[in-house]
């Protein structure tokens, strides 16, 4: 495993008394991002609305049953004058008129309704694919933010460890100076190195504070507010780091690496949601074009109704009325509207198909670039491990040689700095490896 990833040893120091603590896992960051990201929620709601619209359009193909009723008051009722022997003036109805009863209708056309249903279904599928793409992008951003937080924590820890070494060496030199075996210049230079590491640690903690705020903004995770700069929890209890405002702990690189490593072998997905969304949109436009074409065909509407009506002409009583109807319509002239709308839909379908083809090419490019970078980083990390081993051994030998009088303090300082740089380079490569794996997984088959 040594040749795959560099792992900094966890310090077993207790947490500082009274310091606020903040611990977060990658899974926590992902779940929080998905539940709080407004852009993802908006796209998801749009997809749900499109599915509801598709369900509604499908009902137009089925017969429709309704309850119809009417109530009307007429101030003047027509009357007819008959001879007195026949009753004289006779009203042809009543002031109050009503009708109530069930009615059924069913529309049959040349395919307009079916084309509308298909267009709505494909549009809903496209919106669902867009929601899945938004979910993947939200996860990717959350992961990148988390890996950035991990790197910021690792830099604080490494600089803190280096500062501890510098302080120990400075204490030895200070004692040797008092004993007269070391020069004042060496003591000053050793002290300058500790001051430089203190500045580096302060800057690293400031960078950690910025990484925490970015992480909270992107993922929606509530980061506790605390006075002072945050500190890696592994440095808690060290008197040389000062009082921490917030003790922060994240998962080790190894855990995230184990989870994301399969993405490097899964290959580019053949059904990326971004591509699927454009393909389904093109299909929806083509279905709409078929619908406009079908509108030129006859439309037949069958209807039936059973109702209680009042009055029955001049007879003032209610009666049962059954009726059936058949209506046929055929468009004769619409000034090119249907042809233009069909052309519009076909052109939109062609545009969506072109975007789909471009999305496939772009996804392939992004995947291959991320895969090449990942492989190069893995090879580079093997070199980084060897360089780190050499730098650590060189720093140890340089200090032993200095104590034996065979080296200058400048050589010790240079060796210490190179060891810190080697550790920081390996940590940065770890973070980049995880970021590339996250990019690969966003473009591959889902593994969550």
C-alpha positions as semicolon CSV with decimal commas, in nm:
position;residue;x (nm);y (nm);z (nm)
1;X;0,000;0,000;0,000
2;X;0,303;0,223;0,058
3;X;0,357;0,254;-0,315
4;X;-0,006;0,358;-0,370
5;X;-0,078;0,626;-0,114
6;X;0,101;0,828;0,148
7;X;-0,068;0,819;0,488
8;X;0,033;1,058;0,763
9;X;0,045;0,886;1,103
10;X;-0,240;0,978;1,335
11;X;-0,132;1,143;1,657
12;X;-0,281;0,995;1,971
13;X;-0,290;1,326;2,159
14;X;-0,604;1,410;2,360
15;X;-0,833;1,692;2,251
16;X;-0,777;2,030;2,409
17;X;-1,006;2,091;2,702
18;X;-1,296;2,317;2,620
19;X;-1,220;2,338;2,246
20;X;-1,513;2,301;2,004
21;X;-1,495;1,990;1,786
22;X;-1,608;1,933;1,428
23;X;-1,589;1,593;1,260
24;X;-1,732;1,520;0,917
25;X;-1,724;1,223;0,679
26;X;-1,745;1,220;0,302
27;X;-2,086;1,050;0,322
28;X;-2,214;1,326;0,551
29;X;-2,095;1,590;0,303
30;X;-2,264;1,415;0,010
31;X;-2,597;1,369;0,187
32;X;-2,601;1,728;0,310
33;X;-2,520;1,864;-0,036
34;X;-2,804;1,666;-0,196
35;X;-3,054;1,779;0,066
36;X;-2,959;2,149;0,066
37;X;-2,845;2,231;-0,288
38;X;-3,117;2,455;-0,433
39;X;-3,015;2,403;-0,794
40;X;-3,049;2,026;-0,760
41;X;-3,380;2,060;-0,576
42;X;-3,512;2,291;-0,849
43;X;-3,421;2,047;-1,128
44;X;-3,570;1,758;-0,928
45;X;-3,899;1,943;-0,882
46;X;-3,903;2,022;-1,255
47;X;-3,862;1,651;-1,331
48;X;-4,150;1,562;-1,100
49;X;-4,368;1,826;-1,265
50;X;-4,284;1,684;-1,609
51;X;-4,382;1,333;-1,494
52;X;-4,714;1,469;-1,369
53;X;-4,769;1,641;-1,705
54;X;-4,696;1,312;-1,886
55;X;-4,949;1,128;-1,670
56;X;-5,206;1,398;-1,743
57;X;-5,152;1,383;-2,121
58;X;-5,203;1,006;-2,118
59;X;-5,555;1,046;-1,980
60;X;-5,668;1,228;-2,296
61;X;-5,668;0,896;-2,482
62;X;-5,930;0,746;-2,251
63;X;-6,304;0,813;-2,249
64;X;-6,413;1,096;-2,024
65;X;-6,704;1,063;-1,780
66;X;-6,848;1,371;-1,613
67;X;-7,153;1,498;-1,431
68;X;-7,316;1,785;-1,614
69;X;-7,585;2,013;-1,480
70;X;-7,746;2,347;-1,554
71;X;-8,000;2,574;-1,391
72;X;-8,155;2,872;-1,571
73;X;-8,422;3,126;-1,488
74;X;-8,613;3,300;-1,772
75;X;-8,825;3,600;-1,679
76;X;-9,041;3,577;-1,993
77;X;-9,176;3,239;-2,096
78;X;-9,307;3,211;-2,455
79;X;-9,680;3,137;-2,476
80;X;-9,926;3,040;-2,743
81;X;-10,285;3,164;-2,766
82;X;-10,528;2,882;-2,813
83;X;-10,908;2,897;-2,842
84;X;-11,087;2,905;-2,507
85;X;-11,217;2,560;-2,577
86;X;-10,858;2,437;-2,589
87;X;-10,752;2,611;-2,273
88;X;-10,677;2,962;-2,387
89;X;-10,321;3,096;-2,344
90;X;-10,067;2,813;-2,294
91;X;-9,709;2,871;-2,171
92;X;-9,445;2,680;-2,364
93;X;-9,234;2,600;-2,059
94;X;-9,154;2,741;-1,713
95;X;-8,949;3,024;-1,569
96;X;-8,713;2,773;-1,403
97;X;-8,532;2,521;-1,621
98;X;-8,275;2,258;-1,513
99;X;-8,092;1,958;-1,649
100;X;-7,861;1,720;-1,462
101;X;-7,705;1,384;-1,541
102;X;-7,387;1,189;-1,637
103;X;-7,217;1,243;-1,972
104;X;-6,944;1,045;-2,150
105;X;-6,724;1,144;-2,444
106;X;-6,437;0,985;-2,634
107;X;-6,220;1,156;-2,892
108;X;-6,061;0,958;-3,174
109;X;-5,812;1,128;-3,401
110;X;-5,536;1,047;-3,644
111;X;-5,264;1,031;-3,377
112;X;-5,244;1,383;-3,234
113;X;-5,326;1,275;-2,880
114;X;-5,091;0,978;-2,892
115;X;-4,812;1,196;-3,025
116;X;-4,877;1,443;-2,743
117;X;-4,859;1,165;-2,488
118;X;-4,530;1,040;-2,634
119;X;-4,382;1,390;-2,641
120;X;-4,480;1,443;-2,276
121;X;-4,332;1,106;-2,178
122;X;-4,001;1,177;-2,349
123;X;-3,991;1,527;-2,204
124;X;-4,041;1,379;-1,856
125;X;-3,760;1,132;-1,923
126;X;-3,533;1,417;-2,033
127;X;-3,610;1,616;-1,718
128;X;-3,540;1,309;-1,503
129;X;-3,203;1,267;-1,677
130;X;-3,126;1,632;-1,612
131;X;-3,207;1,578;-1,244
132;X;-2,969;1,281;-1,235
133;X;-2,698;1,489;-1,401
134;X;-2,754;1,767;-1,146
135;X;-2,727;1,508;-0,868
136;X;-2,394;1,385;-1,001
137;X;-2,259;1,738;-1,036
138;X;-2,373;1,821;-0,683
139;X;-2,193;1,514;-0,552
140;X;-1,881;1,601;-0,749
141;X;-1,869;1,954;-0,606
142;X;-1,922;1,822;-0,254
143;X;-1,642;1,569;-0,296
144;X;-1,399;1,824;-0,436
145;X;-1,477;2,053;-0,142
146;X;-1,424;1,768;0,103
147;X;-1,092;1,666;-0,051
148;X;-0,983;2,030;-0,039
149;X;-1,067;2,031;0,332
150;X;-0,868;1,711;0,381
151;X;-0,566;1,867;0,210
152;X;-0,589;2,184;0,419
153;X;-0,602;1,972;0,735
154;X;-0,304;1,764;0,621
155;X;-0,094;2,076;0,557
156;X;-0,172;2,208;0,905
157;X;-0,076;1,874;1,057
158;X;0,248;1,839;0,860
159;X;0,362;2,193;0,936
160;X;0,270;2,142;1,302
161;X;0,483;1,826;1,314
162;X;0,771;2,007;1,145
163;X;0,740;2,293;1,392
164;X;0,765;2,045;1,679
165;X;1,087;1,910;1,528
166;X;1,227;2,261;1,480
167;X;1,148;2,351;1,841
168;X;1,320;2,036;1,970
169;X;1,629;2,106;1,761
170;X;1,633;2,470;1,867
171;X;1,619;2,364;2,232
172;X;1,920;2,135;2,180
173;X;2,117;2,410;2,007
174;X;2,022;2,662;2,275
175;X;2,158;2,431;2,545
176;X;2,470;2,370;2,339
177;X;2,519;2,743;2,295
178;X;2,504;2,793;2,672
179;X;2,755;2,512;2,711
180;X;2,981;2,685;2,458
181;X;2,978;2,403;2,200
182;X;2,760;2,591;1,949
183;X;2,784;2,942;1,808
184;X;2,534;3,219;1,870
185;X;2,476;3,233;1,492
186;X;2,354;2,874;1,486
187;X;2,113;2,947;1,772
188;X;1,977;3,251;1,587
189;X;1,932;3,054;1,268
190;X;1,757;2,772;1,452
191;X;1,526;3,024;1,613
192;X;1,459;3,182;1,271
193;X;1,355;2,841;1,141
194;X;1,104;2,794;1,423
195;X;0,963;3,141;1,358
196;X;0,928;3,060;0,988
197;X;0,741;2,739;1,074
198;X;0,514;2,931;1,312
199;X;0,429;3,170;1,028
200;X;0,368;2,875;0,797
201;X;0,139;2,716;1,054
202;X;-0,054;3,038;1,101
203;X;-0,102;3,068;0,724
204;X;-0,202;2,703;0,696
205;X;-0,463;2,747;0,969
206;X;-0,593;3,054;0,788
207;X;-0,619;2,849;0,468
208;X;-0,799;2,580;0,667
209;X;-1,050;2,839;0,785
210;X;-1,118;2,939;0,424
211;X;-1,149;2,573;0,319
212;X;-1,400;2,515;0,600
213;X;-1,616;2,807;0,489
214;X;-1,605;2,693;0,125
215;X;-1,693;2,341;0,236
216;X;-1,989;2,461;0,442
217;X;-2,117;2,679;0,157
218;X;-2,094;2,405;-0,107
219;X;-2,224;2,113;0,100
220;X;-2,463;2,292;0,334
221;X;-2,296;2,128;0,636
222;X;-2,325;2,353;0,941
223;X;-1,971;2,435;1,056
224;X;-1,959;2,554;1,420
225;X;-1,849;2,912;1,474
226;X;-1,559;2,955;1,711
227;X;-1,315;3,231;1,801
228;X;-0,965;3,184;1,670
229;X;-0,834;2,978;1,380
230;X;-0,924;2,610;1,337
231;X;-0,674;2,333;1,397
232;X;-0,632;1,973;1,289
233;X;-0,761;1,755;1,575
234;X;-0,441;1,545;1,561
235;X;-0,250;1,846;1,696
236;X;-0,483;1,899;1,991
237;X;-0,304;1,933;2,321
238;X;0,026;2,052;2,168
239;X;0,134;2,359;2,362
240;X;0,329;2,506;2,071
241;X;0,027;2,552;1,841
242;X;-0,169;2,787;2,064
243;X;-0,537;2,771;2,155
244;X;-0,749;2,627;1,872
245;X;-1,076;2,795;1,779
246;X;-1,213;2,468;1,637
247;X;-1,070;2,116;1,631
248;X;-1,143;1,965;1,290
249;X;-1,128;1,600;1,192
250;X;-1,192;1,436;0,853
251;X;-1,165;1,084;0,719
252;X;-0,820;0,957;0,616
253;X;-0,737;0,957;0,246
254;X;-0,726;0,578;0,243
255;X;-1,099;0,540;0,315
256;X;-1,203;0,773;0,031
257;X;-0,951;0,611;-0,204
258;X;-1,087;0,262;-0,136
259;X;-1,440;0,379;-0,212
260;X;-1,362;0,566;-0,535
261;X;-1,089;0,342;-0,681
262;X;-1,335;0,126;-0,890
263;X;-1,422;0,434;-1,097
264;X;-1,082;0,411;-1,267
265;X;-1,170;0,067;-1,407
266;X;-1,542;0,104;-1,487
267;X;-1,502;0,292;-1,815
268;X;-1,707;0,573;-1,963
269;X;-2,080;0,526;-1,916
270;X;-2,278;0,455;-2,230
271;X;-2,582;0,630;-2,086
272;X;-2,461;0,951;-1,926
273;X;-2,757;1,151;-1,792
274;X;-2,645;1,466;-1,973
275;X;-2,646;1,276;-2,304
276;X;-2,971;1,096;-2,224
277;X;-3,145;1,426;-2,149
278;X;-3,057;1,565;-2,493
279;X;-3,150;1,241;-2,671
280;X;-3,490;1,230;-2,501
281;X;-3,549;1,599;-2,576
282;X;-3,480;1,531;-2,944
283;X;-3,733;1,246;-2,932
284;X;-3,991;1,471;-2,766
285;X;-3,954;1,729;-3,045
286;X;-3,995;1,459;-3,310
287;X;-4,308;1,330;-3,137
288;X;-4,448;1,684;-3,131
289;X;-4,378;1,711;-3,505
290;X;-4,575;1,388;-3,561
291;X;-4,859;1,541;-3,362
292;X;-4,875;1,850;-3,584
293;X;-4,878;1,624;-3,889
294;X;-5,164;1,418;-3,746
295;X;-5,371;1,731;-3,683
296;X;-5,448;1,740;-4,057
297;X;-5,645;1,415;-4,027
298;X;-6,013;1,395;-3,927
299;X;-6,108;1,401;-3,560
300;X;-6,410;1,206;-3,439
301;X;-6,580;1,266;-3,105
302;X;-6,835;1,021;-2,966
303;X;-7,065;1,139;-2,688
304;X;-7,354;1,005;-2,480
305;X;-7,563;1,162;-2,207
306;X;-7,844;1,065;-1,972
307;X;-8,014;1,342;-1,775
308;X;-8,320;1,453;-1,586
309;X;-8,462;1,764;-1,752
310;X;-8,734;2,008;-1,653
311;X;-8,976;2,109;-1,796
312;X;-9,089;1,886;-2,077
313;X;-9,184;2,166;-2,312
314;X;-9,523;2,304;-2,202
315;X;-9,566;2,011;-1,962
316;X;-9,438;2,120;-1,621
317;X;-9,279;1,799;-1,500
318;X;-8,929;1,646;-1,514
319;X;-8,843;1,365;-1,751
320;X;-8,553;1,136;-1,837
321;X;-8,364;1,231;-2,152
322;X;-8,108;1,002;-2,319
323;X;-7,898;1,136;-2,605
324;X;-7,599;1,038;-2,816
325;X;-7,385;1,235;-3,053
326;X;-7,121;1,200;-3,318
327;X;-6,904;1,494;-3,427
328;X;-6,649;1,496;-3,706
329;X;-6,403;1,776;-3,779
330;X;-6,146;1,813;-4,055
331;X;-5,919;2,118;-4,091
332;X;-5,940;2,269;-4,438
333;X;-5,742;2,590;-4,413
334;X;-5,506;2,708;-4,138
335;X;-5,263;2,924;-4,342
336;X;-4,958;2,699;-4,295
337;X;-4,964;2,696;-3,914
338;X;-4,932;2,320;-3,880
339;X;-4,654;2,298;-4,139
340;X;-4,455;2,573;-3,969
341;X;-4,498;2,422;-3,622
342;X;-4,392;2,082;-3,752
343;X;-4,086;2,236;-3,913
344;X;-4,003;2,414;-3,587
345;X;-4,022;2,089;-3,392
346;X;-3,807;1,900;-3,641
347;X;-3,541;2,173;-3,632
348;X;-3,544;2,170;-3,253
349;X;-3,502;1,791;-3,266
350;X;-3,202;1,830;-3,496
351;X;-3,050;2,092;-3,264
352;X;-3,094;1,866;-2,960
353;X;-2,942;1,573;-3,149
354;X;-2,639;1,785;-3,242
355;X;-2,598;1,888;-2,877
356;X;-2,622;1,521;-2,779
357;X;-2,342;1,427;-3,020
358;X;-2,127;1,712;-2,888
359;X;-2,199;1,607;-2,528
360;X;-2,082;1,254;-2,608
361;X;-1,756;1,388;-2,750
362;X;-1,703;1,627;-2,457
363;X;-1,771;1,352;-2,202
364;X;-1,522;1,124;-2,375
365;X;-1,261;1,399;-2,372
366;X;-1,318;1,478;-2,004
367;X;-1,308;1,113;-1,907
368;X;-0,988;1,039;-2,095
369;X;-0,816;1,350;-1,961
370;X;-0,917;1,265;-1,604
371;X;-0,805;0,903;-1,650
372;X;-0,468;1,011;-1,795
373;X;-0,417;1,254;-1,506
374;X;-0,511;0,987;-1,253
375;X;-0,265;0,736;-1,396
376;X;0,012;0,996;-1,408
377;X;-0,060;1,097;-1,047
378;X;-0,043;0,735;-0,932
379;X;0,296;0,696;-1,096
380;X;0,406;1,031;-0,956
381;X;0,298;0,923;-0,608
382;X;0,537;0,627;-0,623
383;X;0,814;0,878;-0,692
384;X;0,684;1,103;-0,415
385;X;0,704;0,815;-0,164
386;X;1,063;0,740;-0,259
387;X;1,149;1,111;-0,243
388;X;0,982;1,137;0,097
389;X;1,176;0,842;0,234
390;X;1,500;0,995;0,107
391;X;1,411;1,339;0,242
392;X;1,327;1,200;0,586
393;X;1,649;1,002;0,602
394;X;1,852;1,299;0,475
395;X;1,703;1,528;0,741
396;X;1,788;1,278;1,013
397;X;2,144;1,225;0,885
398;X;2,200;1,599;0,840
399;X;2,112;1,669;1,202
400;X;2,325;1,381;1,328
401;X;2,614;1,507;1,116
402;X;2,560;1,858;1,254
403;X;2,572;1,730;1,612
404;X;2,894;1,545;1,525
405;X;3,041;1,860;1,372
406;X;3,035;1,736;1,015
407;X;2,765;1,968;0,878
408;X;2,643;2,325;0,909
409;X;2,306;2,438;1,044
410;X;2,213;2,564;0,699
411;X;2,236;2,205;0,574
412;X;2,008;2,090;0,857
413;X;1,759;2,366;0,784
414;X;1,760;2,284;0,412
415;X;1,706;1,912;0,482
416;X;1,418;1,985;0,718
417;X;1,252;2,209;0,463
418;X;1,291;1,951;0,187
419;X;1,131;1,686;0,408
420;X;0,833;1,916;0,471
421;X;0,805;1,991;0,100
422;X;0,815;1,619;0,016
423;X;0,536;1,545;0,264
424;X;0,326;1,837;0,137
425;X;0,377;1,729;-0,225
426;X;0,261;1,375;-0,143
427;X;-0,045;1,508;0,042
428;X;-0,136;1,736;-0,251
429;X;-0,101;1,441;-0,489
430;X;-0,336;1,239;-0,266
431;X;-0,599;1,510;-0,292
432;X;-0,559;1,534;-0,670
433;X;-0,590;1,157;-0,706
434;X;-0,921;1,163;-0,517
435;X;-1,049;1,456;-0,724
436;X;-0,968;1,275;-1,049
437;X;-1,140;0,962;-0,922
438;X;-1,447;1,167;-0,831
439;X;-1,450;1,312;-1,183
440;X;-1,419;0,964;-1,332
441;X;-1,708;0,832;-1,124
442;X;-1,931;1,121;-1,231
443;X;-1,875;1,006;-1,591
444;X;-1,901;0,633;-1,534
445;X;-2,170;0,386;-1,433
446;X;-2,315;0,469;-1,092
447;X;-2,137;0,287;-0,809
448;X;-2,299;0,445;-0,502
